[in-house]
Amino acid sequence: MTIRSLVIFFLLTQFFVGAFSVDENCGVSDQNLCHNKTQALTLKVIAIAAILTASIVGVSLPLVTRSVPALNPERSLFIIVKAFASGIILATGFMHVLPDSFEMLLSSCLPTKPWHEFPFTGFFAMLSAIITLMIDSIATSFYNKRNSKTVVDRVESDESIEGNHHHGHHGMSLDDDGSQLLRYRVIAMVLELGIVVHSVVIGLSLGASSNTCSVKGLIAALCFHQMFEGMGLGGCILQAEYPLMKKATMAFFFSVTTPFGIALGIGLSSTYRENSPHALITTGLLNASSAGLLIYMALVDLLASEFMGKKLQGSIKLQVKCFVAVLLGAGLMSLMAKWA
């Protein structure tokens, strides 16, 4: 699935690189005193370093918690922190990505037909959520079938050797554990794909902008944005129990996607026009798809599965703490929408 995600990522990158190479410049005024390409370039280089550092810190923090007993995945504090991070991811979809898509696809720079006559943002977000559900369901079913066959073979082997049924029950326990582990791995992979697409798009927009007034505010906002989002992803990667190399690979790709988008935007700054029809349509549809994926993952795979799980269902007090954490995470990320 990692290879498939990377292929999709690079295909999307190549697609919108071509789509952005247009000469139209709808609604942009060259008289804006904030437009200074030289100063903006300096700020973008600073942004690459700052956002890269914030992303690394954010995604790495949950991965080193095994050395801190209080933050072990089995402890209540880890569940509260994960709820906080889930709230951040939920707010990213609702408060950052979805509004951006609405704004782009309803822009006056796009023709009325069909863009203003049909809610493309809602449609693509819905479609993305359904496709995410399909991937989630099919991947889980595939594993369960494959693992069930393994368990049956193991039970038959044990029965033929020892002549009792004790090991069969042990095999089913392993199967349950394996199913839960697969759920965590599917969640981590799909969530990273949605975040990566979103991160490249926002990085590209920053990198292509020559407006120093907006770039200054975006740098600070995106540092917090990437750090908090990285915490959410890092928690999912931790629970997936990947080998060290795969954990490092996933953390690396999350960390470099926004800086990569900024660098790509700098390279395309002479031809990229953020208000051109092709740019608005491409980024608008990508944002809508990313929003549907993030909202589904946050509500279904992160929040619902956690709150309906045995640990939280067994403690009203812990549930209240997690609800507060979700609201706090969503609130902080919503506040970030004022600047980014």
Secondary structure, DSSP 8 states (H G I E B T S, - for coil): -HHHHHHHHHHHHHHHHHHH-----TT--TT-TTB-HHHHHHHHHHHHHHHHHHHHHHHHTGGGGGGSGGG-TTSHHHHHHHHHHHHHHHHIIIIIIHHHHHHHHT-TTS-HHHHTTS-HHHHHHHHHHHHHHHHHHHHHHHHHHHHHHHHHHHHHHHHHHH-SSHHHHHHHHHHHHHHHHHHHHHHHHHHHHHHHHHHHHHHHHHHH--BHHHHHHHHHHHHHHHHHHHHHHHHHHHHHT--HHHHHHHHHHHHHHHHHHHHHHHHTTTT--TTSHHHHHHHHHHHHHHHHHHHHIIIIIIIIHHHTSHHHHT-HHHHHHHHHHHHHHHHHHHHHTTT-
